[in-house]
Amino acid sequence: KAFGIQSPKSHGITGYDINDYFKARRYKEIAQYCMGDVLATAQLYAKWRYLYEGLK
């Protein structure tokens, strides 16, 4: 948990798995994996923005 943010990679699927998931038509799991990245990125942005504002 870097910066107190749960890693989206902690649920078993990684970028290396996407090709196999796609071939197996496991689109929902791919979408969930991508959404985990989006949420983690948004949380990190919010944290950095908060910290940056505190430096002004």
Residue pairs with C-beta under 8 A, 6 or more apart in sequence:
1 7
3 43
3 44
3 47
4 47
5 40
5 43
5 44
5 47
6 40
7 40
8 33
8 36
8 37
8 39
8 40
9 36
11 33
11 36
13 21
13 29
13 33
18 30
18 33
21 27
21 29
21 30
21 33
22 30
